[in-house]
Every structure is written in C-alpha cells, then in structure tokens.
Amino acid sequence: MIVFIIGSGRCGTNMVGELLASNKEWNVDIEQQPQFGLGTQLATQVWNPHTFHDLISIYKEKSSQYQNYADKTHPNLWIAEELQEIFPEAKFIYCKRNVTDVVKSMEKHHGVNTWYDKPDNPQLRRFLGKGIAELDKYAKRLLAHDMEYDRIKDRINSHVFDYDAAQQDPAKEVRKLENYLGYLFNHNIIKKK
C-alpha cells in the first residue's frame, strides 16, 4: 500500500506521519529529500515533466521495496490527481485544522515565512492563495489548500484527518484512520496543545 499525507503546512501532517510510523509494518518518510523538494517544486513552480518523472521514480522504487509505504510531502496535494492516476491503489490522508491555530503556527515558523520572499509565478500564487482578497496571508494559504482539496476530493481515494477533533478525542480520530488504512496505530502520538 502507498499512502500520501497531504495538506497545508502546520495542519498536523507531521503528526499523521508519526502515527503511521508508530506501526512497525509501515515505512514512513517525513519531509524526506529528495521527494519533499521535488514535490514542493511541482507545487510552487512552473510544471517540469523531468521533476515529476524523478519523483514518480522514487515512489515506484519505495512502493516496491516496502509492503506499506507512506510519504509526508504535504505539497503533493497539488499533484494528487496525477499521483492517483499513476498509483491507482494509493490512498491520501488530507490533514485539516482550524484557521486561527494554523495562522498562529505559521506566524511563528521561519520556513513558512520564507515562501513570501520567493520570486512570483502562477503556481506559487495558487499555492499561497494570492488573489484571495481581504484575508491574512497565512489564512489565504490555508484557504487555497482547502479549496484545492475540495476540488479534487471526489477524484482521489482520500480520508480527512481532523487535527482539532484529534485534540479533543485522539482515540476516536485515530480509529477513523485505522479503519481507513486497516492497521492499528499508537494514539498516544497525538500531543494535545
């Protein structure tokens, strides 16, 4: 099985990667290079078929090496349809979190702030939600990601992991994930904020 953990940064994607890694039957890459860099390039720069080919080659190799492989390259949201086409058996976990907490977290995270200093291009504007009026820049980014997921959710095999619900009742949210993937995970991985 191959699983892609997707969503906006600061929404719990790392936590979901750690949850899957809590089961020894899973090999999980969390922002592992080169796939994280390649996925980020595909999400934020002009489409490059060579970059896509390189990324797919890595995923094909990983999925042939491991019975259960998960990759947490959250910008893969922007190429999820293409990944589903190439890996029809793939599953996607979309991480969702309330906008106020995402904005607070993004404001503190240096890596997030560097995105706003990069040279402008159409893909980066889409990724950052530029063009969405009257919102904080971080809220625009989250909204852009939520809108992209809403656009593709019926075209990919996906499950929504609700960060906020996991904070209220970790066991319940982990059980939903376990039902989706058919494996047990350690719900103690979820750290309440």
Helices and strands as residue ranges (DSSP letters): E 2-7, H 13-21, E 27-30, H 35-44, H 49-65, E 69-72, G 74-79, H 80-86, E 91-96, H 99-108, H 110-113, G 114-117, H 122-128, H 137-152, E 158-162, H 163-168, H 170-181, G 187-189
